[in-house]
Amino acid sequence: MKNRRTITVRLSPLALAASLALVSSGLSAAPLTFLGGTSFWDVASNWQGSTLPGIADDALLGAFDSEVRSIFTINSFSGTGRLTLSAGTLGF
């Protein structure tokens, strides 16, 4: 009978969060359009396809005022409305 070994790798909370963000964003290059509703970025129904923007996405805000209150890393954003950062971070 062969000996079996199991290797367990523990990710730091930051590495785990980064990994999950990459997987959940799907690394799609398609732009995501903000639909309004409420002004909050972290409400999926405010985005086209109910998909929150991720690291490779371009956020198209149009004329809507919007508010970031959690952590987002995106490729770029454009729009003519007001963008408020009330909490969290917005990275590029």
C-alpha positions as CSV (number, residue, x, y, z in Angstrom):
1,M,0.0,0.0,0.0
2,K,1.3,3.4,-1.0
3,N,1.7,6.2,1.6
4,R,-0.4,9.2,0.8
5,R,0.4,12.7,1.9
6,T,-2.0,15.6,2.1
7,I,-0.6,19.1,1.7
8,T,-2.7,21.9,3.2
9,V,-2.1,25.5,2.1
10,R,-3.5,28.2,4.2
11,L,-3.9,31.6,2.5
12,S,-3.7,34.8,4.4
13,P,-7.0,36.7,4.6
14,L,-5.7,39.2,2.1
15,A,-4.5,36.5,-0.4
16,L,-7.8,34.7,0.0
17,A,-9.8,37.9,-0.7
18,A,-7.7,38.7,-3.8
19,S,-8.2,35.1,-5.1
20,L,-11.9,35.2,-4.6
21,A,-12.1,38.6,-6.3
22,L,-10.3,37.3,-9.3
23,V,-12.5,34.2,-9.6
24,S,-15.8,36.1,-8.9
25,S,-15.0,38.8,-11.5
26,G,-14.5,36.2,-14.2
27,L,-11.8,38.5,-15.5
28,S,-14.4,39.7,-18.1
29,A,-13.3,42.5,-20.3
30,A,-16.8,43.6,-21.0
31,P,-18.0,47.0,-19.8
32,L,-20.6,47.0,-17.0
33,T,-23.3,49.6,-17.1
34,F,-24.6,51.2,-13.9
35,L,-28.4,51.2,-13.9
36,G,-29.2,53.4,-10.9
37,G,-31.9,52.3,-8.5
38,T,-29.9,53.2,-5.4
39,S,-26.6,54.9,-5.8
40,F,-24.6,52.1,-4.2
41,W,-22.0,50.2,-6.1
42,D,-22.3,47.1,-3.8
43,V,-25.9,46.4,-4.8
44,A,-25.8,43.9,-7.7
45,S,-29.2,44.9,-9.1
46,N,-27.8,48.4,-9.8
47,W,-25.6,46.9,-12.5
48,Q,-26.4,45.4,-15.8
49,G,-26.7,41.7,-15.5
50,S,-26.8,42.0,-11.7
51,T,-23.0,41.6,-11.8
52,L,-20.7,43.7,-9.6
53,P,-17.7,45.2,-11.3
54,G,-14.4,43.4,-10.9
55,I,-10.7,43.9,-11.5
56,A,-10.9,43.7,-15.4
57,D,-14.2,45.6,-15.8
58,D,-14.9,49.1,-17.1
59,A,-17.7,50.7,-15.1
60,L,-20.0,52.9,-17.2
61,L,-21.8,55.2,-14.8
62,G,-23.6,57.4,-17.3
63,A,-25.2,60.5,-15.7
64,F,-26.0,58.6,-12.4
65,D,-24.6,59.8,-9.1
66,S,-23.0,56.7,-7.4
67,E,-21.4,55.8,-4.1
68,V,-18.6,53.4,-3.2
69,R,-19.0,52.2,0.3
70,S,-16.9,48.9,0.2
71,I,-13.8,47.7,-1.6
72,F,-13.7,47.6,-5.4
73,T,-10.9,47.2,-7.9
74,I,-11.8,47.9,-11.5
75,N,-10.1,48.6,-14.8
76,S,-11.6,52.0,-15.4
77,F,-14.8,54.1,-15.0
78,S,-16.5,56.8,-17.0
79,G,-19.5,59.0,-16.5
80,T,-20.8,62.5,-15.9
81,G,-22.5,62.0,-12.5
82,R,-21.0,62.5,-9.1
83,L,-18.9,59.6,-7.7
84,T,-18.7,59.6,-3.9
85,L,-16.3,57.4,-1.9
86,S,-18.0,57.2,1.6
87,A,-16.1,54.1,2.9
88,G,-13.9,51.3,1.5
89,T,-11.6,51.9,-1.4
90,L,-11.7,52.2,-5.2
91,G,-8.6,50.9,-7.0
92,F,-7.6,50.6,-10.6
